[in-house]
Amino acid sequence: MTISPHPAVARVTERVAERSADRRAAYLSRVRDARTAGPARGGLGCANLAHGFAACGPTEKLQLRGSATANIAIVSAYNDMLSAHQPLKDYPDRLKAAIAAAGGTAQFAGGVPAMCDGITQGRAGMELSLFSRDVVAMATAVALSHDMFDGALLLGVCDKIVPGLVIGALSFGHLPAILVPAGPMASGLPNGEKAKVRKRFAAGEIGRDELLAAEAASYHSAGTCTFYGTANSNQLLMEVMGLHLPGASFVPPGTGLRDALTDAAGRRVLELTDLSGAGYTPIGEMLDERAFVNGVVALLATGGSTNHTLHLVAMAAAAGLELTWDDFDELSDVTPLLTRLYPNGTADVNHFHAAGGTAFLIGELLDAGLLHGDARTVGGDDLNAYRQTPELTGGGIGWRPVAPESGDLGVLRPVEEPFDTHGGLHTVRGNLGRAVMKVSAVREEHRTVEAPARVFESQEALQEAFAAGELDRDVVAVVRYQGPRANGMPELHRLTPPLSVLQDRGHRVALVTDGRMSGASGAVPAAIHVSPEAAAGGPLARVRDGDVIRLDAGKGLLDVLVPDEEFAAREPAGAAAGRDAWSGTGRELFGAFRAAVGPAERGAGVFS
């Protein structure tokens, strides 16, 4: 049974559809024009097709010569440096075997880059991180550009990689696509203990060896990092938006169930191709306004990564849809917070999965009318298939209904008993622009701060000021020229420990920045993604040390308390890194991206 959507969900969905009508219609026209009668390879010249199957075995060559066999592209973000992607090494061979057994063929179409924000935090390479999303999208498009394929399997997990894969696949929206995840590593050092160690290091109480030992106990094996940052937000959103098989997100790597889910993805994509008949489910038609609203609601209900205020907007734009921060804000007002996962609590995604996971969460949101149950998915006719959880059976894999109650109310709750009646994100605005604020981990008494500003143009400068004792007071730290046009919009995770120390000392503390904080945003109130950014002439460029700033999450305010005429008359101060300064570690290769990138509130992309 499909329940009618909540009035606010229906209203936002209708508004997205109305404002996007022309762009969406043009996009769908391109999708339908790209559809061919029979396999696309049937239109290739003989030399083209011969190149396309030259390396295949005799059976595959025979199948690819004909017009009855679906050929599936495998696009992978595998590398063995990233723990989340290391398990993907053997997926192509496994998927090829599953597809062959089901009567299809598959080819490894291409690899895409996969960088790790956890490794590049605070390093020059972090300034390439956001731009890597669009590189992944372009690499995906290159992989699919050969007109050899009837569907795609996209292998990726982390941060910018999954949104990039989706954006690239949407440029081939006439093809069905399934995201194939790898699963999380086993739980390591408890997250609360890890956070304490980081604070002690920031306060100078312990040294590097002790900190490294704690970090190594947290990130200790193959699989996705277990805290609820962007990587695991990706997984949950892909499932709620119908791009994973039901229950696929958080099954650990190296298990029989993980292997069975991977095989099932290979079989299932064949059933979605145009050659399957009535089952044809192209990604461009499937990802409509309902799917994206479902994604926003799931993000809010779980206190997920703030990066998705960029990525969901950018992915929607690739599908011809205009999603805005106002949509996030309105949905946040009616979406209850149903999880407590680190950094919004101490539990990790393994605890969430054990408590009922995505199946329980989706069922609760569906029954409350907060998700569009009739949205199309790769797992069934609608989202109700995602109320079930996978299990191994004598025949391989099956799905059963999830338990009707949460296995741990400290981690996952029903709609009637939420952790908060409001979603995990707010939009704040004022004479400093618009920004996103994640409040799910911020105590009520810390959600309003009014204090003098201290202005920085790098996170290193703030750390130096903290170490020198210059910030031991009420302060709003303004870290500017961190937006996409300035330096690629790096995440500023290294600011969390020192600012947390100041807050723990009883000071009123907040962060205001045109940079990012990501899924690791913590207990310090932070207005991030400030738009317009300083490098684009935004008001942050006119803030001075000592200006009083008011940040009020409840009222949605972000203001500098300087008379309007005086503030407007100021000349911008500071500057983004120039061409010469923004070089090294490959940054000079991305100068064109800085020039072309759009504002944060439009997804910070180079394509729209």
Secondary structure as the mmCIF struct_conf table of DSSP 4:
data_model
#
loop_
_struct_conf.conf_type_id
_struct_conf.id
_struct_conf.beg_label_comp_id
_struct_conf.beg_label_asym_id
_struct_conf.beg_label_seq_id
_struct_conf.end_label_comp_id
_struct_conf.end_label_asym_id
_struct_conf.end_label_seq_id
HELX_LH_PP_P HELX_LH_PP_P1 THR A 2 HIS A 6
HELX_RH_AL_P HELX_RH_AL_P1 PRO A 7 ARG A 19
TURN_TY1_P TURN_TY1_P1 SER A 20 SER A 20
HELX_RH_AL_P HELX_RH_AL_P2 ALA A 21 ALA A 34
BEND BEND1 ALA A 37 GLY A 38
HELX_RH_3T_P HELX_RH_3T_P1 ALA A 40 GLY A 43
BEND BEND2 LEU A 44 LEU A 44
HELX_RH_AL_P HELX_RH_AL_P3 CYS A 46 PHE A 53
TURN_TY1_P TURN_TY1_P2 ALA A 54 ALA A 55
BEND BEND3 CYS A 56 CYS A 56
HELX_RH_AL_P HELX_RH_AL_P4 PRO A 58 ARG A 65
BEND BEND4 GLY A 66 THR A 69
STRN STRN1 ASN A 71 SER A 76
BEND BEND5 ASP A 80 LEU A 82
TURN_TY1_P TURN_TY1_P3 SER A 83 HIS A 85
HELX_RH_3T_P HELX_RH_3T_P2 GLN A 86 ASP A 90
HELX_RH_AL_P HELX_RH_AL_P5 TYR A 91 ALA A 101
TURN_TY1_P TURN_TY1_P4 ALA A 102 GLY A 103
STRN STRN2 THR A 105 GLY A 111
HELX_RH_AL_P HELX_RH_AL_P6 ASP A 117 THR A 120
TURN_TY1_P TURN_TY1_P5 GLN A 121 GLY A 122
BEND BEND6 ARG A 123 ARG A 123
HELX_RH_3T_P HELX_RH_3T_P3 ALA A 124 LEU A 128
HELX_RH_AL_P HELX_RH_AL_P7 SER A 129 LEU A 144
TURN_TY1_P TURN_TY1_P6 SER A 145 HIS A 146
BEND BEND7 ASP A 147 ASP A 147
BEND BEND8 ASP A 150 ASP A 150
STRN STRN3 GLY A 151 LEU A 155
BEND BEND9 CYS A 158 CYS A 158
TURN_TY1_P TURN_TY1_P7 ASP A 159 LYS A 160
HELX_RH_AL_P HELX_RH_AL_P8 ILE A 161 LEU A 170
TURN_TY1_P TURN_TY1_P8 SER A 171 HIS A 174
BEND BEND10 LEU A 175 LEU A 175
STRN STRN4 ALA A 177 VAL A 180
STRN STRN5 PRO A 184 PRO A 184
HELX_LH_PP_P HELX_LH_PP_P2 MET A 185 SER A 187
BEND BEND11 LEU A 189 LEU A 189
HELX_RH_AL_P HELX_RH_AL_P9 ASN A 191 ALA A 202
TURN_TY1_P TURN_TY1_P9 ALA A 203 GLY A 204
BEND BEND12 GLU A 205 ILE A 206
HELX_RH_AL_P HELX_RH_AL_P10 ARG A 208 SER A 218
BEND BEND13 TYR A 219 TYR A 219
BEND BEND14 SER A 221 GLY A 223
STRN STRN6 THR A 224 THR A 224
BEND BEND15 THR A 226 GLY A 229
HELX_RH_AL_P HELX_RH_AL_P11 THR A 230 VAL A 240
TURN_TY1_P TURN_TY1_P10 MET A 241 GLY A 242
BEND BEND16 HIS A 244 HIS A 244
HELX_LH_PP_P HELX_LH_PP_P3 LEU A 245 LEU A 245
TURN_TY1_P TURN_TY1_P11 PRO A 246 GLY A 247
TURN_TY1_P TURN_TY1_P12 SER A 249 PHE A 250
HELX_LH_PP_P HELX_LH_PP_P4 VAL A 251 PRO A 252
TURN_TY1_P TURN_TY1_P13 PRO A 253 GLY A 254
BEND BEND17 THR A 255 THR A 255
HELX_RH_AL_P HELX_RH_AL_P12 GLY A 256 LEU A 272
BEND BEND18 THR A 273 THR A 273
HELX_RH_3T_P HELX_RH_3T_P4 ASP A 274 SER A 276
BEND BEND19 GLY A 277 GLY A 277
TURN_TY1_P TURN_TY1_P14 ALA A 278 GLY A 279
HELX_RH_AL_P HELX_RH_AL_P13 ILE A 283 MET A 286
BEND BEND20 LEU A 287 ASP A 288
HELX_RH_AL_P HELX_RH_AL_P14 GLU A 289 THR A 302
TURN_TY1_P TURN_TY1_P15 GLY A 303 GLY A 303
TURN_TY1_P TURN_TY1_P16 THR A 306 ASN A 307
HELX_RH_AL_P HELX_RH_AL_P15 HIS A 308 ALA A 318
TURN_TY1_P TURN_TY1_P17 ALA A 319 GLY A 320
HELX_RH_AL_P HELX_RH_AL_P16 TRP A 325 VAL A 334
STRN STRN7 LEU A 337 LEU A 337
STRN STRN8 THR A 339 THR A 339
STRN STRN9 LEU A 341 LEU A 341
TURN_TY1_P TURN_TY1_P18 TYR A 342 PRO A 343
BEND BEND21 ASN A 344 THR A 346
STRN STRN10 ALA A 347 ALA A 347
HELX_RH_AL_P HELX_RH_AL_P17 VAL A 349 ALA A 354
TURN_TY1_P TURN_TY1_P19 ALA A 355 GLY A 356
HELX_RH_AL_P HELX_RH_AL_P18 GLY A 357 ASP A 367
TURN_TY1_P TURN_TY1_P20 ALA A 368 GLY A 369
BEND BEND22 LEU A 371 LEU A 371
TURN_TY1_P TURN_TY1_P21 GLY A 373 ASP A 374
BEND BEND23 VAL A 378 ASP A 382
HELX_RH_3T_P HELX_RH_3T_P5 LEU A 383 ARG A 387
STRN STRN11 GLN A 388 THR A 393
TURN_TY1_P TURN_TY1_P22 GLY A 394 GLY A 395
STRN STRN12 GLY A 396 PRO A 401
HELX_LH_PP_P HELX_LH_PP_P5 VAL A 402 ALA A 403
BEND BEND24 PRO A 404 GLU A 405
BEND BEND25 GLY A 407 GLY A 407
TURN_TY1_P TURN_TY1_P23 LEU A 409 VAL A 411
STRN STRN13 LEU A 412 LEU A 412
TURN_TY1_P TURN_TY1_P24 VAL A 415 GLU A 416
BEND BEND26 GLU A 417 GLU A 417
BEND BEND27 PHE A 419 PHE A 419
STRN STRN14 ASP A 420 ASP A 420
BEND BEND28 THR A 421 HIS A 422
BEND BEND29 GLY A 424 GLY A 424
STRN STRN15 LEU A 425 GLY A 430
TURN_TY1_P TURN_TY1_P25 ASN A 431 LEU A 432
STRN STRN16 GLY A 433 LYS A 438
TURN_TY1_P TURN_TY1_P26 SER A 440 ALA A 441
BEND BEND30 VAL A 442 VAL A 442
HELX_RH_3T_P HELX_RH_3T_P6 GLU A 444 HIS A 446
BEND BEND31 ARG A 447 ARG A 447
STRN STRN17 THR A 448 PHE A 456
BEND BEND32 GLU A 457 SER A 458
HELX_RH_AL_P HELX_RH_AL_P19 GLN A 459 ALA A 467
TURN_TY1_P TURN_TY1_P27 ALA A 468 LEU A 471
BEND BEND33 ARG A 473 ASP A 474
STRN STRN18 VAL A 475 VAL A 479
BEND BEND34 TYR A 481 TYR A 481
BEND BEND35 GLY A 483 GLY A 483
HELX_RH_AL_P HELX_RH_AL_P20 PRO A 484 ASN A 487
BEND BEND36 GLY A 488 GLY A 488
STRN STRN19 GLU A 491 GLU A 491
HELX_RH_3T_P HELX_RH_3T_P7 HIS A 493 LEU A 495
HELX_RH_AL_P HELX_RH_AL_P21 THR A 496 ASP A 504
TURN_TY1_P TURN_TY1_P28 ARG A 505 GLY A 506
STRN STRN20 VAL A 509 THR A 513
BEND BEND37 ASP A 514 GLY A 515
STRN STRN21 ARG A 516 ARG A 516
HELX_RH_3T_P HELX_RH_3T_P8 SER A 518 ALA A 520
BEND BEND38 ALA A 523 VAL A 524
STRN STRN22 ALA A 526 SER A 531
BEND BEND39 PRO A 532 PRO A 532
HELX_RH_3T_P HELX_RH_3T_P9 ALA A 534 ALA A 536
TURN_TY1_P TURN_TY1_P29 GLY A 537 GLY A 537
HELX_RH_3T_P HELX_RH_3T_P10 PRO A 539 ARG A 542
TURN_TY1_P TURN_TY1_P30 ASP A 545 GLY A 546
STRN STRN23 VAL A 548 ASP A 552
TURN_TY1_P TURN_TY1_P31 ALA A 553 GLY A 556
STRN STRN24 LEU A 557 VAL A 560
BEND BEND40 VAL A 562 VAL A 562
HELX_RH_AL_P HELX_RH_AL_P22 ASP A 564 ALA A 569
BEND BEND41 ARG A 570 ARG A 570
HELX_LH_PP_P HELX_LH_PP_P6 GLU A 571 PRO A 572
BEND BEND42 GLY A 574 GLY A 574
TURN_TY1_P TURN_TY1_P32 ARG A 579 ALA A 581
BEND BEND43 TRP A 582 TRP A 582
BEND BEND44 GLY A 584 GLY A 584
TURN_TY1_P TURN_TY1_P33 THR A 585 GLY A 586
HELX_RH_3T_P HELX_RH_3T_P11 ARG A 587 PHE A 590
HELX_RH_AL_P HELX_RH_AL_P23 GLY A 591 ALA A 596
HELX_RH_3T_P HELX_RH_3T_P12 ALA A 600 ARG A 602
TURN_TY1_P TURN_TY1_P34 GLY A 603 GLY A 603
BEND BEND45 ALA A 604 ALA A 604
BEND BEND46 VAL A 606 VAL A 606
#
